[in-house]
C-alpha cells in the first residue's frame, strides 16, 4: 500500500545530474543559498520545461507513483531572472498537467503562497518548516480540499526534536497537517511523528 514519490529539482540545475548539459547556460541564474553546485533556472524557458518533462518520463519509467518537484517558487527568490508570480504559476500548472498525463501524482512543495491557485492541479502539499516560518495558514486550501498536507520540521538532536514535537504536534493535528520532526541532515538518526 505504500506510494513512492520521486524527488527532482524542477526550478534549479544541479551539477552532476545526468541531464545537466541539457539545460542551456543562459537559463541558469543565481546560485541557491547554501548549495554551491545548484543554480536557479529560468522556468519561462521551453528548454528547461523540456528537461522537466523528460524527468517526469524517467520517474514513470522507474515506477514512481508520483513526483515531488523542488524549488518551484523562484518568484520569491533571487534567481537572476525577472520571474513573476504569474510565470511561476504557469510553470507549476503545466508541470502538474504533464505529470497527470503520465499517470503520476504530484506534490506542491514549499509554494504555499500559490496554494490557493494550485490546489486543483496538485494532489498533495509537501511543506518544510511551516511552523518555524509561520506559513501553515497558507496550506489551508489543500486541507479544505481533503488533500494530504505533509509537513516536516527540523531539529538538531533527538532531545530537540522531542521538545519541538511537544509544541508543534498539537497544533499540527488541530489544523490537519501530517507532521514529522526530522534531523537537519536527513540522515534518519531520529524521526518523531505527530500522527
N, C-alpha and C positions, 0 to 999 in steps of 0.2 A: 503493500500500500504506500510505500514511500515514493515521493516525487523528487526528481533531480532537476535543480535549476543550475544552468551552466553560466558562469561568470565571463564577461568580457567588457573591456572598456570601449564604450561607444563614442565618448567625447574626447578621448586623448590617445595619442600614439605612445607606444611603449617599445623602446629599443629591445631587440631580441625576440619580438614576436615574429612568427614565420611570414606574416603579410606586411611587415613594417615597410618594406620597399615599395609596396603598392600605394602608400599614402604620399601624395605629392608634397614636396618640401614647402611650397607656398601655402599649403593648407595646414601646416604645423606652426603653432604660435608659441606663446609663452610657456615656460616650464611650470608644472604643477608644484606648488609649495611643498617641500619635503620629499619630492620624488625627482631626483636629478635626471633620470632616464625617461621621463614622461612629459609630453607637451600637449597643450590643449589643441584641439582640432577645430577647423572652421566647418561647422556642421551644415553650412549652406552649400558646401562643395559636393557636387554629384560624385566625384571620385571617392570622397570619404564615405558617402552613403553606399556606393558600390562595395566597398570593403566591408561595411557593416552587414549588408545583405549576404555577402559571402560567409561572414561569421555565423549568421543565422543558419545558412545551409550546412555549415560544419557542425553546428550544435544539433541539428536534426539528424545528420548522418551518424553522429556519435550516440544517438539515443537519448538525448536530453528531453525532458518533458517540457521544459521552459527555459527562459534566459533571464539573466539579471544584468542588464547593461548599466555600466557605471559612468559617472562623470557626465550626466545628461542635463546639467544646469549651468552651462557655460555662461549664460547671460548674467549670472550672479558672481562671476569671477573675472579676474584679469587675464583674458585669453590671448590678447594681442589682436583680436578682431572686434569689430563693432557689432557684436551679436545682440540682438534684441530678444525680448521675451517671446515675440511672435516667431522669430527664426527658430528658437529652441522648441517652442510648442509644435511647429510644423515638423521639425525633425523627429520629435518624440512620437507624434501621431503616426507619421509614416513608418517609423521603426516598429511600432506596435502592430500596425496593419500588416507589415511584411512578416512579422513573427506569426501572427494568426494565419496568414496564408499558408504557412508551413506547418500548421498544426501545433505550434508552440505557445505555451502560456508565456506571459511577460510581466515582469515586476518593475514598477516605477521605483527608482532608487534615489533617495535624497533630493527630490524635487517637489517638496511639499508645497512650495509657492504656487505650483501649477496643478496641484492635485485636483482641484475642482474642475479644471478644463480637461483633465486627462483620465478621470475616473471611469468614463465609459469606454476608454481604449485599453486600459490596463487591467490585469486580472488580480493583482495584489500590489501592496506597497511594501517596500523594504526601506527601513529608515535607520540611520545611525545617529544616536545621541539626541533624540528629540527632547528628552527631559533636560539634558545638560544645556542645550541651546534654546530651551523654551519654545519649541516648534511643534509640539504634539497636536495643538489645535488645528494645524494645517492638514493633518491626516484624517480629520473627521469625515470628509466626503467618502473615503473608502470604507470606513466603519459603517457609515449610514447606508451605504450600498450593499452591506453584507459581505464585503470583500476582505480577505485577511490583511492585517497590518502587522508585519514583523518588525520589531524594534530591537536594537542592541545598544546597550550602554557599556562603556569600557571601564575597567579598573586595573590597577597595577598589581594587586595581590588578592588572594582569596579572602583575607580579612577585610580588605577594602570593598571587595565585591559583595560580601555578606552585608556590610554596613550600607552600601548603596542600594542593595536589593530591599532592605528593610524600609527604606524611604521610597523607592521607586515602584516596587511591586503593587502596593495597594492602589496607587494612582493609575498604574497601567491597567490593572484589572477593572477599575472603575470606568475607564473610557474605552475598553475593548481592545487594548494593544497586547499582542503576544510578545513579551519582552524577555530577553536574556541579558545577563551581565557576563561579559567575556573578557579575557585578558587583552590588553592593548596589542600585544604581539600576535594575537590569534594563534597561539601555539597549543591550544587545548589543555593548558595547565589546570584550568578550572572552568566550570560552567555553572552558573546559578540561574535557575529558571523561575520566572514569575507565574508560571501556569502549571 
